[in-house]
Amino acid sequence: MSGWRATTTVTVLRGESTDAYGDPIDIDATVYRGVPASIIEQQPNSRSRPVDGRTDQVRGYACRIGPRYELRKNDRLRDERTGAVYTVDIIQTPANPAGHTNRNLTLRKLS
């Protein structure tokens, strides 16, 4: 892993089902465990609500993870050190002729 150093390990969770009312719910099927990752809080973004004009602070998180892990949008990452759970919003894989590029993720904290 060049250019970054893991700050934690994560468990990758995936899956969705429905509850008794037919509403979608996440199921925590473990895809990977002990994945080295770097999770860093980003500068909060401000956005206005269209209804009442209030401004909310939206906190985002940047994550780097190695190239050998197959991730999908809406996967969840559980930080094994803190227990915090994040959802994957954006996955970026920078171009690299050798094909061994770390993935850059944009996360949103769930808990």
GIQUILIN-V491885 format. One record per pair of residues at least 6 apart in sequence whose ideal C-beta (glycine too) atoms are under 8 Angstrom apart, sorted by sequence separation. I is the first residue (numbers start at 0). J is the second residue. D is the distance in Angstrom with one decimal. If there is no record, write none. Layout:
i = <I	I>
j = <J	J>
d = <D	D>
This chain:
i = <17	18	47	48	64	77	78	94	16	17	47	48	77	78	93	15	16	46	47	76	92	93	15	45	46	75	76	15	16	45	75	76	92	93	14	15	45	46	75	76	91	92	14	44	45	74	75	90	91	12	14	43	44	73	74	90	91	14	43	62	73	90	91	12	13	43	44	72	89	12	43	71	72	88	89	12	13	41	70	72	87	88	11	12	40	41	72	87	88	10	11	40	41	71	87	88	11	40	41	70	86	10	11	39	85	86	10	38	39	85	10	11	38	39	62	85	86	10	38	84	85	8	9	37	60	83	84	8	36	37	66	84	8	9	36	83	7	8	36	76	82	7	9	35	5	6	7	34	35	76	5	6	7	34	5	6	66	70	4	6	66	3	34	66	68	70	75	0	66	65	66	31	64	65	38	63	64	63	36	38	63	64	62	63	61	62	61	62	30	61	62	60	61	33	59	60	32	38	59	60	27	59	60	25	58	9	11	13	11	3	13	12	13	11	12	11	12	0	11	12	10	9	10	9	38	9	10	9	7	8	7	8	12	7	7	3	2	0>
j = <23	24	53	54	70	83	84	100	23	24	54	55	84	85	100	23	24	54	55	84	100	101	24	54	55	84	85	25	26	55	85	86	102	103	25	26	56	57	86	87	102	103	26	56	57	86	87	102	103	25	27	56	57	86	87	103	104	28	57	76	87	104	105	27	28	58	59	87	104	28	59	87	88	104	105	29	30	58	87	89	104	105	29	30	58	59	90	105	106	29	30	59	60	90	106	107	31	60	61	90	106	31	32	60	106	107	32	60	61	107	33	34	61	62	85	108	109	34	62	108	109	33	34	62	85	108	109	34	62	63	92	110	35	36	63	110	35	36	64	104	110	36	38	64	35	36	37	64	65	106	36	37	38	65	37	38	98	102	37	39	99	37	68	100	102	104	109	35	101	101	102	68	101	102	76	101	102	102	76	78	103	104	103	104	103	104	104	105	74	105	106	105	106	79	105	106	79	85	106	107	75	107	108	75	108	64	68	71	70	63	74	74	75	74	75	75	76	65	76	77	76	76	77	77	106	78	79	79	78	79	79	80	84	80	81	101	101	101>
d = <5.9	5.0	7.0	7.7	7.0	7.4	7.6	7.4	7.5	6.6	5.4	6.6	5.1	7.4	5.1	5.5	5.7	7.0	7.9	7.1	5.7	8.0	7.0	5.1	5.7	5.6	4.8	6.0	5.1	7.2	6.7	7.9	5.3	7.0	6.9	6.5	6.1	5.9	5.4	6.8	6.9	7.6	4.0	7.5	7.5	7.5	7.3	5.9	4.4	7.5	7.1	4.4	4.7	6.2	4.7	7.8	7.5	4.0	6.4	7.0	6.4	5.7	7.9	4.6	5.6	5.2	6.7	5.8	6.7	6.6	7.7	7.2	7.0	7.9	3.9	6.2	5.0	7.3	6.1	7.4	5.5	4.8	7.3	6.8	6.4	4.4	6.4	7.7	6.5	5.9	4.4	7.8	6.2	7.6	6.2	5.5	4.3	5.6	5.5	5.8	6.7	6.9	7.9	6.7	3.9	5.2	5.0	5.6	5.1	6.4	7.6	6.2	7.5	7.7	7.4	5.4	5.7	7.3	4.9	7.5	6.4	5.0	5.0	6.6	6.1	6.2	4.6	6.0	5.7	4.6	7.5	4.7	5.8	4.7	6.7	6.3	8.0	6.7	4.9	8.0	7.9	5.9	7.6	7.6	3.7	7.4	7.5	6.3	6.5	6.7	5.9	4.8	6.1	7.4	5.6	6.4	7.6	6.5	6.7	7.6	5.3	5.3	5.8	5.7	7.5	7.1	7.0	7.3	5.9	5.9	6.5	5.8	6.6	7.6	7.8	5.3	5.1	7.1	7.1	6.4	6.0	6.5	7.5	7.4	7.0	4.0	7.2	7.7	7.2	6.6	5.3	7.5	7.4	7.2	6.1	4.1	8.0	7.2	7.0	7.3	7.4	6.6	6.3	6.6	6.5	7.7	6.9	6.8	6.7	4.9	5.1	6.8	7.3	5.7	4.2	7.5	7.4	6.1	6.0	6.2	7.2	4.4	4.5	6.2	7.0	5.8	6.1	6.2	5.3	4.7	6.5	7.1	7.8	4.5	7.3	6.8	7.4	6.7>
